[in-house]
Amino acid sequence: MSNKIGEKFQITSFGSSHGVAVGAVVDGCPANLELTQEDIQKELDKRKPGTSSVTTPRKESDEVQILSGIFEGKTDGTPITGIVFNKNQHSKDYSMFKSTPRPSHGDYGWMVKYGNYDYNGGGRGSGRVTIGHVIGGAIAKKLLKTNNIEIISHVTQIGDIKAKKLTFDEIKENIEKNPIRCGDLKAAKEMEDLILAKKSEGDSVGGIVETIAINIPAGLGEPVFGRIDGDLARILMNIGAVKGVEIGLGFDAAKKSGSEINDEYCIEESNIKTKTNNSGGIIGGMSNGMPIISRIAVKPTPSISKCQNSIDLENMENKKIEIKGRHDPCICPRVTVVAESSTAIVLADHMIRSGFIHPSNLDH
């Protein structure tokens, strides 16, 4: 089972939804980076459950404990271990799924591949394991900040409701003002109403989350197998519930001609830029200095309370099920910080690999 990602900056995720704890071991972070438990907690609070009517009612404090890797407020170059203990599991809600896979969950694949499957809350396949992503991402964001790199993720669509295009600063300011984490406050209210309507019906809804990274130096990535867009697509697609990834113009590029979407170079204030950014800041597998922009399509949460069809694997017969428990009617608001963290992990890894981040660059 693969639980690790990254080349120089590596994240190893551990734990399960209803186990003792979840967390991550972060290896490859240079020494002397100023880092506190609060830096990581601030990011975890963005994905914490039970914070609004549009998230799961499962109440977890998600308080992180740092077990290693920090000494006197700075990283010491050794693996950083962050752990969050589970405190509010309702495993009884899942007893009926021991031999009955839930529709559109990973249950059946896990049962076939591993046999010994922790079906409580989806076990290792639960969205709760993204706490490890966020722990790694919080550290990555601190590293990137030493090079003035900023990353934000925001919801741009829920169902058929779309947010209008806004500037980076407008998005950054507005996502903290609504539970959807959408930059367009008017659209955010409509999105919230739609999510709550689906919730009242025992149903769920999906959407699109966009991530923007600014102040990226040109030249990150490799032209063939180490492409930065390839690494981004990999880590983003590895987030549960994500069914599609696009960079820049993405799938809309298929409808255009070259003359319409080519990003022409220009010089502005002695800086090399492109007049447009249809490529999303990545050309030929390498960054070109423009903002790196990605979007993920997030499917509706498959755990819904409506009656559904499944099978009983012990008796080999069809079976009707109703999923109980506590689930998000829309996962998009809480996925934003996971997408943001995942992007930060890839960018920090490439910054270290390319020499832009080095122990000698950090304060001593």
ABEGO torsion letter per residue (X at the ends): XBABBEAABBBBBBEBAABABBEBBBBGBBBGBBBBAAAAAAAAAAABBGABAABBABBBAGBBBBABGBBGGBBAGBBBBBBBBBABBBAAAAAAAAABBBBGBAAAAAAAAAGBBBABGGEAABAAAAAAAAAAAAAAAAAAAAAGBBBBBBBABBEABBBBBBBAAAAAAAAAABAAGBABAAAAAAAAAAAAAAAAAGBBBBBBBBBBBBGBBBGBEBABAABAAAAAAAAAAABBGBABBBBEAEAAAAABBAAAABBBBBBBGGBBBBABAAAGGBBGGBBAGBBBBBBBBBBBBABBABBBBBBBAAAGBBBBBBBBEBBBABAAAAAAAAAAAAAAAAAAAAAAAAGABBAAABBX
